[in-house]
Amino acid sequence: MRRANRMRPGRLPAFAIASLWILGTVPSIAAQPPSPLPSGPRSLPDLLKAEASILDTLDTAVFEARRAESQMKAAETDRKAAEARMATAESALRSARGREGEARARLQATLRLHRTAEPFGSAVVQVLLGDDEDLSRRAALLARLSARQAAEVAAITESVAVAESAEFRAGIERAAAWALARTGRDARTRLDEEVGLHRALLDALERDRSLQTRRAAEMTESVRQLARTIAERRSDRPGPVDFDRLKGRVKVPLAGARVAVAFGDVIHPVFKTRTPHPGLTMEFPGAQSRNIRVAAFGRVAWVGRMRGLGSTVLVDHASGWFSVYGGLSEVNLPAGTVVREGDILGRVAPGPGEAAVRLYFELRKDAEAVDPRPYLAK
């Protein structure tokens, strides 16, 4: 792995970038929703006026954006399926109408033959002219034509019923396709609104010292809460994993990733606010979701949402060691699951419109954060 530049004057500070990256990978339809925000219009002035949590506002905006994106994709998939069913129903309708027309044409031909044969097949003619062989053949032909006529009438009746059913199904699918297209457009609008809100808040954070101060204070409290959560679950019993012997050999949880934001507090270049970042923010380029793998043998101690980190998993490795995985879009293993090195813990996915996935990763010993870099394999 290589280390990226942490900060450059005039650009978004590293932790603001990290926060955007982490939050951008958190929400999904299956993920836990963030803390509710005040009701009413979701506009930046309203949210700031209501003094909503900065981290919750960021988290909620991205959560709603991801949910809208999922709804938009689902609606598009369903719309295409409805259009395919509509095409099938319309094809069945054309075929049924064609069979109906063919049956009617055959019936007309049968009726013409019937009219031609009928005078020579009546019982009166047979009595007057005797048992003429030609008349017998005509009578037999008339009987066959009558049976054929009855069959053609039945075929028309069946074809009309099939055509009416196909027409009804085609109408339903047309309506479904229209409704799904409307749903997709509405979801696209919500997605744009939430992504715009998220970006607007990040821009406001760069211009407003008070917002930066609020965000830094919230993140500080979130880190303390993480430490308390670990302390409540800490076990003194010795475990089979000795992290001191694993230095330089722990596999990167997000395979192939680079370190985008390094371990340590991030100081805003203008406002000088200090925001804790007691771990690594890792990045892997690409628009596809990626697996997150467990760093070492242990037990899933806690799964939940941590403010500023999103969906988070704690793994207890015993002997006081924990690993922390934040920003997951999916969590595959519930609390209490025994895991081994390399097991798939969950996945991370890019935020809406982004071209990379990110993971926040920590190592802690007795609830104190430890720089993971020396432990990770190169």
N, C-alpha and C positions, 0 to 999 in steps of 0.2 A: 504494500500500500504506500501511497505517497501523500504527503500532507499539503492541503491547499492553503492559500493565503488566508489568514484569519480576518484581517480588516484592511480596508483601504479608505483613506480620507474621502469624504463626499459620497461614499456608497453606504448601502444598508449594512449596519453592523452585523457581525457574524451570528450573534444569537438571534437577531431579528430574522436573518435568513434561516437559521436552524429552526426557529419557531414556525416559520412558514412551511418549511420542509416537513417538520414533524407533524404539524397539524394537517398538512395536506394529505398525509397518508392515513389519517386516523379513521374518518367516518366511513361507514358502509351501511347498507341496509341491515346487515346482521349485527353491526356493532352497537354498543350501548350509546344512546343519545347523550349529548352533553347536558349540563345543567340548564334548565329552562331560563329564558331571558324574559324581560317584561313584555307583556302583550302589546299589540299595536303595530304600526308600520315599522318594518325593519329597515330603517334608514340610519345612516351614521349619526347625523345630528340628534335624532331621537335616542339612540342608544347611549351616546355620550352624555346627553342631558340627564338620562336616567341613572347615570353613573354605574352602568352594568360592568361586570368584571371584564377586563380587557382580554384575558385568556379565554373566558367563556364566550365572549363575542367572536373572537377569532375562530375558536373551536366550532361554535354553532354555525358560523357562516360556511365553513368548509364542510361540516357535516351535512347541512342542507344542500350545498352544491353537489356533494357526492350522491346524496339521495336523489336529487333531481336528475343527475347524470344517469344513475341507474334506472330511474323511471323512464327517462328518455330512450335509453337503449332497449329496455324491455318493450316499450311501446312501439319502437321501430321494428323490433323482431316480430312482435305480434301483428303489426300492420302488414308486414311482408307475408306472414303466414295467412292472414285473412285475405290478402289479395290473391295468393296462390289458390286458396279454397274458392274464392270468388271466380277465378279463371276456370277452375275445374267445374264449378256449378254452371257457369255460363256455357262451357263446352257441352256439359250434359244436357242443358236446355236446348242448345242448337241440335244436338243429336236426337233428343226426344221429339222436337218439332219436325225434324227430318223424317223420323220413323212414322210420326203421325201423318205427314203428307204422303209418304209412300203407301201407308195403309189405306188412306182415303182414295188414292189413285187406283189401287188394286180393287177396292170396293166398287168404284165407278165402272171399271172394266167388267167386274163380275155382274153388276146390274145390267150392263148392256147385253152381255151374253144371255143373262136370264130372260130378258125381254124377247130376245131372238128365239130362244128354245121353248119358251112357255106355251105358245099356241099349239105346238106339236107334242106337248107332254101332258095335256089335260086329260082327265078321265073320260070326258065326253067324246073327244076325238078318237081315243083308243076304242071306245065302244062302237062308234060308227064305222071305223075303217078296219076293225079287226086287229088281230095280233101281228101287226106288221113288224118285221125285224128292225127296220129303220126307226119306226116309232118307239120301239123298246129302247133302242140306243139313245134316242133323244130324251126319253123319260129318265133313263139312268143319268144322262148328262145333266138334266135339270135337277135331279136330286143332289148330285155332287156340287153343282153350282149353288144350290140353296145352302148346303153345309158350308161351302166356302164363304158365302155371303155372311153367314152367322159368325164365322171365325174372324172375318175382316172387321165386322162391327165390334167384336170383343177386343181385337187388336187396337182399333182406334180408341176405344174407351180407356184401355190400359195406357196407351201412348199419351193421351191427353192428361191422365192423372200423373204420369211420370213427368211430363213437361211442366205441369203446374207446380209440382213439388220442387223441381229444379229451379224454376223461376223464383219460388219463395226463398229457397236457400241462397240463391244469388243475391236477392234483395237484402237478406240479413247480412251477408258478408260485405256487401257494399256499405251498409250502414256501419258495420264494425270497423271496416278499414277507415272510414271517414272519422269516426270517433277516436280511433287510435292515433290517427294523424294529428287530430286536435290535441290529444293528450301529450303527444310528443312535442308539439309546438309550445304548449304551456310549460312543460318541463324545461325546455330550452330557455324560455324566458326566465324561469326561476333560477336556473343554473347561472345565467348571465348576471342576474341581480345579486345573487349571493357571492359569486366570484368578484363582482365589482365592489360589493361591500367589504369583502376581505382585503382587497387591494387598497381601497380608500382608507381603511383603518391602519394598514401598514404605512401608508404614506403619511397619515396624520401622526403616527408614532414618531416619525423622523423629524417632524416639525414642532412637536409639542413636548416640552420638558415634563409637564405634569403627567401626560400619558405615559411617557417613558418611565417615570418614577413609579406610577401605579403598576405598570407591567412588571417592573423589576421586583417590587414588593410582593406581588402575587406569585411570581416565580420563586422567590425566596421561601415563601410560605409553602408552596407546593413541594419544594425540595425537603423542607422540614417534615412535611406530612409523609413523604416517601420514607424518610429515615425512621419516623415513628412506626410506620407500617412494617418495616423490616425488623425494628427492635421488638415489636410485639410477637414476631414469629421466629425470632432468633433462637437457635439451639446450640448449646455448648457441647453436645455430644460429638465425638470425633467422627469424621467421615472418610470415605475412601479417596476423596480428591484432595490433593495437596497443591494448591495453586502456586505456592512458591517453587515447586518443582516443575510447574507447567509453563514457566516464563518462556516466551518465544515459541510456544507450541500449541496455544489455544487457537482453534480455527475461527476465522472471522464469521460471525453469525449470518451476515449478508455476504455470501460468497462473491469474491471479485470486486467488492466495494472499495472505495477510497475514503479517507477521512476528510470530510468537508469542513467540520468544526471540531477543533481539538479540545482536549480536557482543560478545564479551568474557566474562571470567571471571564465574562466578556464586558469590556468597558466601552461605553458609547463614545465615539471620537469627539463629539461636540458637547453633550450634556454631562459626560463623565459618570453616568449612572452605571452601577455594577450589577450585572445579571448573572446569577450562578449558572454554570454549565458543567456539572460534575460528571461528565461522561464524554462519549464521542458521538457525533452525528455522522453517520456513514451514508454514502451516496453511490448508487449504481445507475448508469444511464440506461434509458429505455422506457417505453410506455407500457410494458407488461409487468404484472405483479410478480413478486419473487418470494421464494421460500425463506423463512427465518429458522435457523437451526440452533439447537441448544449447545451452549459452549462446553459443557461438561456434565458428568453424571450428577443427578440430584432429584429433587421433587418440586413440582409446581406448588409454590406456597401461596400465591395470591394472583387473581386475575380481576382486573377492573379498570376503571378510568381514572387517570391521574391528571389533574388540571395542568395544562401546559404540555403534557406528554401524550395525551390521548389514551387509547386502549393500551394497557400496560400489563406485563407479566413479570412476576418475581419468581426466580428459581432458587431454592435453598440447596446449597451444596454441602451443608453441614460444616462443622468447625468454624462457624461464624461467617462463612462466605456466601454471598448472594450475587446473582447476575440479574440485571434489569433490562428489559426489552420494551421500548416505548415506540408508539406510532404505528402499531399493527393495524392492518385493515381486517384481518381475520385471525382468530385464535382457535387453534384446533384442539387444545388439551385443557381440560378443566383442572381446577385446584385439586391437589392431592395425587395427581398422576406422577408416577416415578418415570423419569426420563434418563436417557443415555446420550452421550456425546453424539451430535449429528442428527438426533431426532428432530423432526419438523415440528416446531412450536406453533407456527402460524405463517402469515404472509404479510407483505407490505405491498401497497399499490401506489402508483403516482396520483397526485392530486389532479383535479380537473384541469385539463389543458397543459399539464406539466409533462416533461420528457425524462423524468428520472424518479426512482424510488429512493426513500430515505428511511433509515432506522436510527433510533436513539438507543445507545448501549452503555450500560454502566457495570462496573464491578464494585462490590462493597464488602468490607471486612468489618464485622461488628458495627454495622450501620454507617461506617465512615467510607466515603467515596475514595476509590483507588484508581489511579490512571490506568486504563486498560491497555494502553499501547505496549508497554514492555511485555505483556502476557500474550499478545496476539502473534500468530505466525506471520512471517513476512509474506 
